[in-house]
Amino acid sequence: MALPTIPSYWSSRYRNIQERAMVQRRTHEADFRETWSDRASYFNKSEVQTVKQNAWTSDRSFQDSMDAVKRQGEKDLKAMRLERRRSQLKRLLKKETDMYEAELKGLSRSNFDRLEEMRDRSDEMKTARETDRKEIADVKMYEHWKRNNPDLRKSKRGNEKKRKQEEEDRRRLEDEMERERLAALEEERQMQESRLANEKEVAGALKMQIDELKRREEEAERLKKQQEELQRQEWQLADLEEKRKEAEITRKKEEMSRQLTRQYKVQLRRRAKQVQEALEMDRKILESLSAKEEEDGQLKTARKEKAKADAAWMKQVVEEQLRLEKAREAELDMLYRDEAARQWQKREGEWERERIARERLMAEVLENRQEQIKGRMEENRRLQEESLQRREELLREMEIGQQLTRRDKEEAERRKEETRRDLGGQITERRIQQDMAHLQLEDDLQREKEAEDVYEDMLQQEAARLEESDYEPKSYPRPSSRPSTRRSAWD
């Protein structure tokens, strides 16, 4: 009963705390005992294992094992000797029994042996017939069992169905693999044809580039020769200009010398000759320029046509002056001194005017020709630079084409190797599946054979048990003083 000064719920609360503490203490003690028991069991087990292991690995254990083997050998030898003695005693007992039986029947030893031999032969023949009959019966029973056993028929049907299914799966797998192989070969063939077409196209483009490169090189060579020809023409023009300047200097020198002599008629003739030579030189220059213009006829421009027309016109002018000078030279013989002097002054003025006009016209013609040559040289240089750039571009394109062709070949070889590896993997997987199916079939056949062997052993045991239950052993009693009332099988 609770105290009057303490509330009642305090006592129940105190009781719950005590019970909880008691339960915890008991649980802790149980856990401690269980842990101690497990550890003790572990150490005991370890000690037993250690002791046994030490005992088994010790020399004494080895000697005990060898002694046990020796004792077992001696025991087996004793049993073998005992069995041999029993066999000897059995033969002696059989021989003695036969002797007594022969004496009882009043037969001689040879007749009894012959009769015993015949009886043994008859028993052997009977045993052989029974054995053959039993074997035939076992075979027939086994065949009958194989034909009529529902489990075996079901197993055979299942195996046959399984083999057919495996054969169908194998054939379907082979067909699928063959289709995949043919598809891979077809894809490889198409890729090969595409690669060959690309190579042919690249080869054609490369050939075109090579031909264009050759044409560019030939064009460069032609432009180079044309440049050399233009330089040669420029040098010729410079040479002709130099010759004209030298002729002018010579003329001036001769004019100065003629001013001293004033032999008008001779001077007129000489001067006419000089004018004719100058005109002849200008005519040759103009003929050369006309010939060059004819050679460059394929490059027709308005300026070149004008230069050609100027050269032709200048040639006509020179030829006309040359004809006029020859006519004037013919008139010199009919002139007197005064007339020769007047004629000299007149001719000198005409010659000077004609020379100045001719010099101006020749300077224009030569300047036009020089500008034409310079323009052609600039054009030739520009064409050479363009040809060089185009050749460099062709070489770069050819190099890029070769790199692309090489990469395409490497890519084709890589794809071919991947296809070959895929086909090899498929063939390996197919072989593995075939081997697994073959092993599974062998395993099924082995289990079926084991089941048949077990069933056959069971039949043989049952047949042996039936024979033992139906078999009555023949008795061969020892001879006694009492007359035998039982009739033997050979009596």
C-alpha positions in Angstrom: 0.0 0.0 0.0 1.4 3.4 -0.9 2.5 5.8 1.8 0.1 8.6 2.7 2.8 11.2 2.0 3.9 9.8 -1.4 1.7 9.9 -4.5 0.6 6.5 -5.8 1.9 6.9 -9.3 5.4 7.4 -7.9 5.5 3.8 -6.7 4.3 2.4 -10.0 6.9 4.5 -11.8 9.6 3.3 -9.5 8.5 -0.3 -10.0 8.6 0.1 -13.8 12.1 1.5 -13.6 13.3 -1.4 -11.5 11.7 -3.9 -13.8 13.3 -2.2 -16.8 16.7 -2.2 -15.1 16.3 -5.9 -14.1 15.4 -6.8 -17.7 18.4 -4.9 -19.0 20.7 -6.6 -16.5 19.4 -10.0 -17.4 19.7 -9.3 -21.1 23.2 -8.1 -20.6 24.1 -11.2 -18.6 22.5 -13.4 -21.3 24.5 -11.7 -24.0 27.7 -11.9 -22.0 27.1 -15.7 -21.4 26.3 -16.3 -25.0 29.4 -14.4 -26.1 31.5 -16.2 -23.6 30.1 -19.5 -24.7 30.8 -18.7 -28.4 34.3 -17.8 -27.6 34.8 -20.8 -25.4 33.4 -23.0 -28.2 35.7 -21.4 -30.7 38.8 -21.9 -28.6 37.8 -25.4 -27.8 37.2 -26.2 -31.5 40.5 -24.5 -32.4 42.2 -26.5 -29.8 40.7 -29.8 -31.0 41.6 -28.9 -34.6 45.1 -28.1 -33.6 45.5 -31.2 -31.5 44.1 -33.4 -34.3 46.2 -31.7 -37.0 49.3 -32.1 -34.9 48.4 -35.7 -34.3 47.8 -36.4 -37.9 51.0 -34.7 -39.1 53.2 -36.3 -36.4 55.6 -39.2 -37.0 53.5 -41.4 -34.7 50.4 -40.8 -36.8 52.4 -41.7 -39.9 53.8 -44.8 -38.2 50.3 -45.8 -37.0 49.0 -45.4 -40.5 51.8 -47.5 -41.9 51.1 -50.1 -39.2 47.4 -50.1 -40.0 48.2 -50.6 -43.7 50.6 -53.4 -42.8 48.0 -55.0 -40.5 45.3 -54.7 -43.3 47.8 -56.4 -45.7 48.4 -59.2 -43.3 44.7 -59.5 -42.7 44.1 -59.7 -46.4 46.9 -62.2 -46.8 45.4 -64.4 -44.0 42.0 -64.2 -45.6 43.5 -65.2 -49.0 45.3 -68.1 -47.4 42.2 -69.1 -45.5 40.2 -69.0 -48.8 42.9 -71.1 -50.5 42.8 -73.7 -47.7 39.0 -73.8 -47.9 39.2 -74.4 -51.6 41.7 -77.2 -51.1 39.5 -78.7 -48.4 36.5 -78.3 -50.7 38.2 -80.1 -53.5 39.4 -82.9 -51.1 35.9 -83.2 -49.7 34.4 -83.3 -53.2 36.9 -86.0 -54.2 36.2 -88.0 -51.1 32.4 -87.7 -51.7 32.8 -88.9 -55.2 34.8 -91.9 -54.1 32.2 -92.9 -51.5 29.4 -92.4 -54.0 31.2 -94.6 -56.6 31.7 -97.3 -54.0 28.1 -97.2 -53.1 27.0 -97.5 -56.7 29.6 -100.2 -57.4 31.2 -98.2 -60.2 34.9 -98.2 -61.1 36.9 -95.1 -60.8 37.2 -94.5 -64.5 33.5 -95.0 -65.1 32.5 -92.8 -62.3 34.9 -90.1 -63.6 33.4 -90.4 -67.0 29.9 -90.3 -65.6 30.8 -87.3 -63.5 32.3 -85.6 -66.6 29.1 -86.3 -68.6 27.1 -84.9 -65.8 29.2 -81.8 -65.6 29.0 -81.4 -69.3 25.2 -81.7 -69.2 25.1 -79.2 -66.4 27.3 -76.8 -68.4 25.2 -77.2 -71.5 22.0 -76.7 -69.5 23.6 -73.6 -67.8 24.7 -72.3 -71.2 21.2 -72.8 -72.6 19.7 -71.1 -69.6 22.2 -68.3 -69.9 21.5 -67.9 -73.6 17.8 -68.0 -73.0 18.1 -65.5 -70.2 20.2 -63.2 -72.4 17.7 -63.5 -75.2 14.8 -62.9 -72.8 16.6 -59.9 -71.3 17.2 -58.5 -74.8 13.6 -59.0 -75.8 12.4 -57.6 -72.5 14.7 -54.6 -73.0 13.5 -54.1 -76.5 9.9 -54.5 -75.4 10.6 -52.1 -72.6 12.1 -49.6 -75.0 9.2 -49.8 -77.3 6.5 -49.7 -74.7 7.9 -47.6 -71.9 6.0 -44.3 -72.1 8.7 -42.4 -70.2 11.3 -43.6 -72.6 9.1 -42.9 -75.7 8.4 -39.5 -74.3 12.1 -38.9 -73.7 12.9 -40.1 -77.2 10.2 -37.9 -78.6 11.5 -35.0 -76.6 15.1 -35.7 -77.6 14.1 -36.1 -81.2 12.0 -32.9 -81.0 14.9 -31.2 -79.3 17.4 -32.4 -81.9 15.1 -31.2 -84.7 14.7 -27.9 -83.0 18.4 -27.6 -82.5 18.9 -28.6 -86.2 16.4 -26.1 -87.3 18.0 -23.4 -85.1 21.4 -24.3 -86.4 20.2 -24.2 -90.0 18.4 -20.9 -89.4 21.6 -19.6 -87.7 23.7 -20.8 -90.6 21.3 -19.2 -93.1 21.3 -15.9 -91.2 25.1 -16.0 -90.9 25.3 -16.8 -94.6 23.0 -13.9 -95.4 25.1 -11.6 -93.2 28.3 -12.9 -94.8 26.8 -12.4 -98.3 25.6 -9.0 -97.3 29.0 -8.1 -95.9 30.6 -9.4 -99.1 28.2 -7.4 -101.2 28.8 -4.3 -99.2 32.5 -4.8 -99.4 32.1 -5.4 -103.2 30.1 -2.2 -103.6 32.6 -0.3 -101.5 35.4 -1.8 -103.6 33.6 -0.7 -106.8 32.9 2.7 -105.3 36.6 3.0 -104.3 37.7 1.9 -107.7 35.3 4.4 -109.3 36.7 7.1 -107.0 40.2 6.0 -107.8 39.4 6.1 -111.5 37.9 9.5 -111.2 40.8 10.7 -109.1 43.2 9.2 -111.6 41.3 10.9 -114.5 41.4 14.2 -112.6 45.1 13.7 -111.8 45.8 12.9 -115.5 43.9 16.1 -116.5 45.9 18.0 -114.0 49.2 16.4 -115.2 48.2 17.3 -118.8 47.3 20.8 -117.8 50.6 21.0 -115.9 52.4 19.9 -119.0 50.6 22.4 -121.1 51.4 25.1 -118.6 55.1 24.1 -118.7 55.0 24.1 -122.5 53.3 27.5 -122.4 55.9 28.7 -119.9 58.6 27.5 -122.2 57.0 29.2 -125.1 56.6 32.4 -123.2 60.2 32.2 -122.1 61.3 31.8 -125.7 59.0 34.6 -126.8 60.5 36.7 -124.0 63.9 36.0 -125.3 62.8 36.8 -128.9 61.3 40.1 -127.7 64.5 40.9 -125.9 66.5 40.1 -129.1 64.1 42.3 -131.1 64.6 45.1 -128.6 68.3 44.7 -128.9 68.0 44.7 -132.7 66.0 47.9 -132.5 68.6 49.4 -130.2 71.3 48.3 -132.6 69.5 49.8 -135.6 69.0 53.0 -133.7 72.6 53.0 -132.9 73.5 52.4 -136.6 71.2 55.3 -137.6 72.9 57.5 -135.1 76.3 56.5 -136.3 75.2 57.1 -139.9 74.0 60.6 -138.9 77.3 61.3 -137.2 79.1 60.1 -140.3 76.9 62.3 -142.5 77.5 65.3 -140.4 81.3 64.7 -140.5 81.2 64.3 -144.3 79.0 67.5 -144.6 81.6 69.4 -142.6 84.4 68.1 -144.9 82.3 68.9 -148.0 81.9 72.5 -146.9 85.6 72.8 -147.2 85.9 71.4 -150.7 82.7 72.7 -152.4 82.9 70.4 -155.2 79.3 70.6 -155.8 78.8 68.0 -158.5 80.9 65.4 -156.7 79.3 66.4 -153.4 75.9 66.2 -154.9 76.6 62.8 -156.2 78.2 61.8 -152.9 75.4 63.3 -151.0 72.8 61.6 -153.2 74.6 58.4 -152.6 74.6 59.0 -148.8 70.9 59.8 -149.0 70.2 56.7 -151.0 72.2 54.6 -148.5 70.3 56.2 -145.6 67.0 55.6 -147.4 68.1 52.0 -148.2 68.9 51.5 -144.5 65.5 52.9 -143.5 63.9 50.7 -146.0 65.6 47.6 -144.6 64.6 48.6 -141.1 61.0 49.1 -142.2 61.1 45.7 -144.1 62.4 44.1 -140.9 59.6 45.7 -138.8 57.0 44.7 -141.4 58.3 41.1 -141.3 58.1 41.1 -137.4 54.6 42.5 -137.7 53.7 39.7 -140.0 55.1 37.1 -137.6 53.0 38.7 -134.8 49.9 38.7 -137.0 48.0 36.5 -134.5 48.1 39.3 -131.9 46.1 41.9 -133.7 45.1 45.1 -131.9 44.2 48.5 -133.2 47.6 49.9 -132.1 49.5 47.1 -133.8 47.5 47.6 -137.0 48.3 51.3 -136.9 52.0 50.6 -136.3 51.9 48.1 -139.2 50.2 50.6 -141.5 52.7 53.4 -140.5 55.6 51.1 -141.2 54.1 50.2 -144.6 53.4 53.8 -145.4 56.9 54.8 -144.3 58.4 52.1 -146.5 56.5 53.5 -149.5 57.7 57.0 -148.6 61.3 55.8 -148.4 61.1 53.9 -151.6 59.6 57.0 -153.3 62.4 59.2 -152.0 65.0 56.6 -153.0 63.6 56.5 -156.6 63.5 60.3 -156.6 67.2 60.5 -155.4 68.2 58.1 -158.2 66.5 60.4 -160.7 68.2 63.4 -159.1 71.6 61.6 -159.3 71.0 61.1 -163.0 70.3 64.8 -163.5 73.7 65.8 -161.9 75.7 65.1 -165.0 73.9 67.8 -166.9 74.4 70.6 -164.4 77.0 73.3 -164.6 78.9 74.7 -161.7 76.6 77.6 -160.9 73.6 75.4 -161.4 75.3 72.7 -159.4 75.8 75.2 -156.5 72.2 76.4 -156.7 71.1 72.8 -157.0 73.3 71.9 -154.0 71.7 74.5 -151.9 68.3 73.6 -153.1 68.9 69.9 -152.6 70.6 70.5 -149.3 67.4 72.2 -148.0 65.2 69.5 -149.4 67.4 66.8 -148.0 67.4 68.4 -144.6 63.7 68.8 -144.6 63.2 65.2 -145.8 65.8 64.0 -143.3 64.0 65.8 -140.5 60.6 64.4 -141.6 62.1 61.0 -142.1 63.8 61.1 -138.7 60.6 62.1 -137.1 58.6 59.3 -138.8 61.3 56.7 -138.1 61.4 57.8 -134.5 57.6 57.4 -134.2 57.8 54.0 -135.9 60.6 52.8 -133.7 58.9 54.2 -130.6 55.7 52.4 -131.5 57.6 49.2 -132.0 59.5 49.7 -128.8 56.3 50.2 -126.9 54.7 47.2 -128.6 57.7 45.1 -127.6 57.6 46.4 -124.0 53.8 45.7 -123.9 54.3 42.2 -125.2 57.1 41.6 -122.7 54.9 42.8 -119.8 52.1 40.6 -121.1 54.5 37.7 -121.4 55.8 38.3 -117.8 52.2 38.4 -116.5 51.4 35.1 -118.4 54.5 33.5 -117.0 53.5 34.5 -113.4 50.0 33.2 -114.0 51.4 30.0 -115.4 53.7 29.6 -112.4 50.8 30.2 -110.0 48.6 27.7 -111.8 51.4 25.1 -111.8 51.8 25.6 -108.1 48.1 25.2 -107.6 48.0 22.1 -109.7 50.9 20.6 -107.7 49.1 21.4 -104.4 45.9 19.9 -105.8 47.8 16.8 -107.0 49.4 16.4 -103.5 46.0 16.8 -101.8 44.5 14.2 -104.2 47.3 11.8 -103.4 46.8 12.3 -99.7 43.0 11.8 -100.1 43.6 8.6 -102.2 46.0 7.3 -99.6 43.5 8.0 -96.8 40.7 6.3 -98.8 42.9 3.3 -99.3 43.7 3.1 -95.6 40.0 3.5 -94.7 39.1 0.7 -97.2 41.8 -1.6 -95.7 40.5 -0.8 -92.2 36.9 -1.6 -93.2 38.0 -4.7 -94.9 39.9 -5.8 -91.8 36.8 -5.1 -89.6 34.6 -7.1 -92.0 37.1 -10.0 -91.8 37.2 -9.8 -88.0 33.4 -9.7 -87.9 33.1 -12.8 -90.1 35.8 -14.5 -88.1 33.9 -13.7 -84.9 30.6 -15.0 -86.4 32.3 -18.3 -87.5 33.9 -18.7 -84.0 30.5 -18.1 -82.3 28.9 -20.5 -84.7 31.5 -23.2 -83.8 31.0 -22.5 -80.1 27.3 -22.9 -80.5 27.8 -26.1 -82.5 30.2 -27.5 -79.8 27.7 -26.6 -77.0 24.9 -28.3 -78.9 27.0 -31.3 -79.5 28.0 -31.5 -75.8 24.4 -31.1 -74.8 23.4 -33.9 -77.1 26.2 -36.1 -75.7 25.1 -35.3 -72.2 21.5 -36.2 -73.0 22.6 -39.4 -74.6 24.8 -40.2 -71.6 21.9 -39.6 -69.2 19.6 -41.7 -71.3 22.2 -44.5 -71.4 22.7 -44.3 -67.6 18.9 -44.5 -67.1 18.8 -47.5 -69.4 21.7 -49.1 -67.5 20.0 -48.5 -64.2 16.8 -50.0 -65.6 18.7 -53.0 -67.0 20.4 -53.6 -63.7 17.1 -53.4 -62.0 15.7 -56.0 -64.4 18.7 -58.3 -63.9 18.4 -58.0 -60.1 14.7 -58.7 -60.3 15.3 -61.7 -62.6 18.0 -63.0 -60.3 15.7 -62.6 -57.3 13.0 -64.5 -59.1 15.5 -67.3 -60.0 16.7 -67.5 -56.4 13.1 -67.8 -55.2 12.2 -70.5 -57.7 15.5 -72.4 -57.6 15.8 -75.6 -55.5 19.4 -76.8 -55.0 20.2 -80.4 -55.6 21.4 -82.4 -52.6 24.3 -84.8 -52.7 24.1 -86.4 -49.2 27.1 -88.2 -47.8 26.9 -92.0 -47.9 25.5 -93.6 -44.7 24.6 -97.0 -43.5 21.0 -96.3 -44.1 19.7 -97.2 -47.5 18.8 -94.2 -49.7 15.2 -94.0 -50.6 15.7 -90.9 -52.8 16.2 -91.5 -56.5 19.0 -89.5 -58.2 18.5 -87.7 -61.4 20.9 -90.1 -63.3 19.5 -93.3 -61.9 
